[in-house]
């Protein structure tokens, strides 16, 4: 179809070119005729003075002849144009008829090829369906066999993993017990060391307190003695001043009796010792629970017991804040961890 349209386009282009050539040739002939007329007019004007009548007659004859020739040439060109037009129309009709026949032939060939391709595709489709069914059956068999092998391997791996997990769990339990025992022994040793250190510190603080009480008592006694001596000196000075005042006013009259009032020297009272608060097991348990709850990362009592540094810090803070033996805090931690 595309070749036919291209052929028609070429034919139209050729017809247009032929018409354009014919029109150009006609314009050229007309221009030449006009030029000849101009030349003829000039010639007539030049020869008019010599032989007006002869040349006029000759010019008329030549004009008539030229007009006839021009008319003949114009008629012949019109005949050629008409003949070319008829030839082109006939050629176009023939090409249209040929293109219609070619199109019908191509349609018939296309229908035949389409039918052949459809039959081939149907055959290929039936063959592919047969192959697909066979492959599907073989894949199903392979999938079943693979499923059975995988199930067997999974069962074997599951049994091996259960055995390994049980063994690992037993090993971890033994390791945890060993670590717990080691930590408990170490914490007990630390508690004993802290207890001994606290006992030594208590004795040392008690000795310091006793020495401080002794030094304060000696200082108070010394101050009291100094005040008594100062009071005696003031009383003696007052007695002498009164005696001198009496003698200067009354002379040597001794009838008047001066009565002296001696105020006793006040002594500073000793501070009374406040009784020490009683620390019960409930107080120690509350302290341990509050300490574990204040730790970051949400540690449990078992984690604190297994962590050596945390356990030492707990025992140290409990001994300092509660004033109890670290072994009591350790026993409370072990008791709470077992609950």
C-alpha positions in Angstrom: 0.0 0.0 0.0 2.8 2.4 0.8 4.6 1.6 -2.5 1.3 2.3 -4.4 0.9 5.7 -2.6 4.5 6.5 -3.4 3.9 5.6 -7.1 0.8 7.9 -7.2 2.8 10.7 -5.6 5.6 10.3 -8.2 3.0 10.4 -11.0 1.3 13.5 -9.6 4.7 15.1 -9.3 5.6 14.2 -13.0 2.2 15.7 -14.2 2.8 18.9 -12.3 6.3 19.1 -13.7 5.0 18.6 -17.2 2.4 21.3 -16.8 5.0 23.6 -15.3 7.3 23.0 -18.3 4.5 23.6 -20.7 3.5 26.9 -19.0 7.1 28.0 -18.9 7.5 27.3 -22.6 4.4 29.2 -23.4 5.5 32.2 -21.4 8.9 32.0 -23.2 7.2 32.0 -26.6 5.0 34.9 -25.6 7.9 36.9 -24.3 9.8 36.1 -27.6 6.8 37.2 -29.6 6.5 40.4 -27.6 10.2 41.0 -28.1 9.8 40.4 -31.9 6.9 42.9 -31.9 9.0 45.5 -30.2 11.8 44.8 -32.7 9.4 45.0 -35.5 8.0 48.3 -34.4 11.5 49.7 -34.2 12.2 48.4 -37.7 9.0 49.9 -39.0 9.9 53.2 -37.5 13.4 53.2 -39.0 12.2 52.2 -42.5 9.0 54.3 -42.5 10.6 57.3 -44.1 12.1 55.3 -46.9 9.3 53.1 -48.0 6.3 53.5 -45.8 3.9 51.9 -48.1 6.0 48.9 -49.0 7.2 48.2 -45.6 3.8 48.7 -44.2 2.5 46.1 -46.7 5.4 43.8 -45.9 4.9 44.4 -42.2 1.3 43.6 -42.5 2.1 40.5 -44.5 4.7 39.5 -41.9 2.4 40.3 -39.1 -0.3 38.1 -40.6 2.2 35.4 -41.2 3.6 35.7 -37.6 0.1 35.7 -36.2 -0.7 32.6 -38.1 2.5 31.0 -37.0 1.9 32.0 -33.5 -1.7 30.8 -33.6 -0.5 27.5 -35.1 2.2 27.1 -32.4 -0.4 27.9 -29.7 -2.9 25.4 -31.1 -0.2 22.8 -31.3 0.9 23.4 -27.7 -2.7 23.1 -26.6 -3.1 19.8 -28.5 0.1 18.5 -26.9 -1.1 19.6 -23.4 -4.5 17.9 -24.0 -2.8 14.8 -25.2 -0.5 14.7 -22.2 -3.4 15.3 -19.9 -5.3 12.4 -21.4 -2.2 10.2 -21.3 -1.7 11.1 -17.6 -5.4 10.4 -16.8 -5.2 7.0 -18.6 -2.0 6.2 -16.7 -3.6 7.1 -13.4 -6.6 4.9 -14.2 -4.4 2.0 -15.1 -2.4 2.5 -11.9 -5.5 2.7 -9.8 -6.8 -0.5 -11.4 -3.4 -2.2 -10.9 -3.2 -1.0 -7.2 -6.8 -2.3 -6.5 -5.8 -5.7 -8.0 -2.6 -5.7 -6.1 -4.4 -4.9 -2.9 -6.9 -7.7 -3.4 -4.0 -10.1 -4.1 -2.2 -8.9 -1.0 -5.3 -9.3 1.1 -5.8 -12.9 -0.2 -2.2 -13.6 0.6 -2.4 -12.1 4.0 -5.5 -14.1 4.8 -3.8 -17.3 3.7 -0.7 -16.4 5.8 -2.9 -15.6 8.8 -4.8 -18.9 8.5 -1.4 -20.7 8.3 0.0 -18.9 11.3 -3.2 -19.5 13.3 -2.9 -23.3 12.5 0.7 -23.2 13.5 0.0 -21.4 16.7 -2.7 -23.8 17.6 -0.3 -26.7 17.0 2.4 -25.0 19.1 -0.2 -24.3 21.8 -1.3 -27.9 22.0 2.3 -29.0 22.1 3.1 -26.5 24.9 0.1 -27.6 26.9 1.3 -31.2 26.6 4.8 -30.3 27.6 3.5 -28.1 30.4 1.4 -30.9 31.8 4.4 -33.3 31.7 6.7 -30.7 33.3 4.0 -29.9 36.0 3.7 -33.5 36.9 7.5 -33.9 37.1 7.8 -30.7 39.2 5.1 -32.0 41.5 7.0 -35.2 41.9 10.2 -33.3 42.6 8.5 -31.0 45.1 7.1 -34.0 46.9 10.5 -35.6 47.1 12.1 -32.4 48.1 9.5 -31.8 50.8 10.1 -35.3 52.2 13.9 -34.7 52.2 13.5 -31.3 53.9 11.1 -32.7 56.5 13.6 -35.5 57.3 16.5 -33.0 57.5 14.4 -30.7 59.7 13.5 -33.5 62.0 17.1 -34.5 62.3 18.2 -30.9 62.9 15.4 -30.4 65.4 16.5 -33.4 67.3 20.2 -32.3 67.2 19.2 -28.8 68.3 17.1 -30.1 71.2 19.9 -32.3 72.3 22.4 -29.4 72.0 20.0 -27.0 73.7 19.5 -29.4 76.6 23.2 -29.9 77.0 23.8 -26.1 76.8 21.1 -25.4 79.3 22.6 -27.9 81.7 26.0 -26.4 81.1 24.7 -22.9 81.7 22.8 -24.0 84.8 26.0 -25.6 86.2 28.0 -22.5 85.3 25.4 -20.2 86.9 25.4 -22.3 90.0 29.2 -22.1 90.1 29.2 -18.4 89.5 26.5 -18.0 92.2 28.4 -20.0 94.7 31.6 -18.1 93.8 29.9 -14.8 94.1 28.2 -15.8 97.3 31.5 -16.9 98.8 33.3 -13.7 97.6 30.4 -11.6 98.9 30.6 -13.4 102.2 34.3 -12.8 102.4 33.7 -9.2 101.5 31.0 -8.9 104.1 33.4 -10.4 106.7 36.1 -8.0 105.7 33.7 -5.1 105.8 32.4 -6.4 109.2 35.9 -6.6 110.6 36.7 -3.2 109.2 33.4 -1.7 110.6 34.2 -3.2 114.0 37.7 -1.7 113.9 36.2 1.6 112.8 33.6 1.4 115.5 36.2 0.8 118.2 38.3 3.6 116.7 35.4 6.0 116.7 34.4 4.9 120.2 38.0 5.6 121.4 38.0 8.9 119.7 34.6 9.8 121.3 35.8 8.7 124.7 39.0 10.8 124.3 37.0 13.7 123.1 34.7 13.4 126.2 37.7 13.2 128.5 39.2 16.3 126.9 35.9 18.2 127.1 35.5 17.2 130.7 39.0 18.3 131.6 38.4 21.6 129.7 35.2 22.2 131.6 36.8 21.4 135.0 39.7 23.8 134.1 37.2 26.5 133.1 35.2 25.9 136.4 38.4 26.2 138.5 39.4 29.4 136.7 35.9 30.8 137.2 36.1 29.9 140.9 39.5 31.5 141.3 38.3 34.6 139.4 35.1 34.7 141.7 37.2 34.5 144.8 39.4 37.4 143.6 36.4 39.5 142.7 34.8 38.7 146.1 38.0 39.7 147.9 38.2 43.0 145.9 34.6 43.7 146.6 35.1 43.1 150.4 38.1 45.4 150.5 36.2 48.1 148.5 33.2 47.9 150.8 35.5 48.1 153.8 37.2 51.1 152.4 33.9 52.7 151.6 32.6 52.1 155.1 35.7 53.5 156.7 35.5 56.6 154.6 31.8 57.2 155.4 31.4 56.0 159.0 34.8 55.9 160.3 35.9 53.0 162.5 32.3 52.2 163.5 31.9 48.5 163.4 28.2 48.2 164.3 27.1 47.7 160.7 27.4 44.3 159.2 27.9 43.8 155.5 26.2 40.8 154.2 27.7 39.3 151.0 25.7 37.2 148.6 27.8 34.7 146.8 26.2 33.3 143.7 27.2 29.8 142.8 29.2 29.3 139.6 27.0 27.6 137.0 28.4 24.5 135.3 27.6 23.5 131.8 25.4 20.4 131.6 26.7 17.4 129.8 24.8 16.5 126.6 22.7 13.3 126.9 23.3 10.5 124.5 20.3 9.7 122.3 19.5 6.0 122.0 20.6 4.3 118.7 17.6 3.4 116.4 16.7 -0.3 116.1 17.4 -1.8 112.5 15.0 -4.7 111.7 15.1 -7.2 108.9 12.2 -5.5 107.2 14.2 -2.2 107.1 17.1 -4.0 105.5 14.9 -5.7 102.9 13.3 -2.4 102.0 16.8 -0.8 101.6 17.9 -3.7 99.3 14.7 -3.5 97.2 14.9 0.3 96.9 18.6 0.1 95.9 18.0 -2.5 93.2 15.0 -0.5 91.8 17.1 2.7 91.6 19.8 1.0 89.4 19.8 1.7 85.6 19.1 -0.9 82.9 16.3 -2.6 85.1 18.6 -5.1 86.9 17.1 -7.8 89.0 18.2 -9.1 92.4 19.9 -12.1 90.7 21.8 -9.7 88.3 23.0 -7.7 91.3 24.0 -10.8 93.2 26.0 -12.0 90.1 27.6 -8.6 89.6 30.5 -8.3 92.0 30.8 -4.5 91.8 27.1 -3.9 92.3 27.1 -6.3 95.3 30.1 -4.5 96.9 28.4 -1.1 96.4 25.2 -2.4 98.0 27.0 -3.8 101.0 29.0 -0.6 101.4 26.0 1.7 101.2 24.0 -0.5 103.5 26.7 -0.6 106.1 27.2 3.2 106.0 23.6 4.2 105.9 22.0 1.6 108.2 25.0 1.0 110.5 24.5 -2.8 110.4 26.9 -5.6 109.6 27.4 -6.2 105.8 26.6 -9.9 106.3 23.0 -9.0 107.3 22.6 -7.1 104.0 24.1 -10.1 102.1 21.8 -12.5 103.8 18.8 -10.3 102.9 20.0 -10.1 99.2 20.3 -13.9 99.0 16.9 -14.4 100.7 15.1 -12.0 98.4 16.8 -13.4 95.2 15.5 -16.9 96.1 11.9 -15.8 96.4 
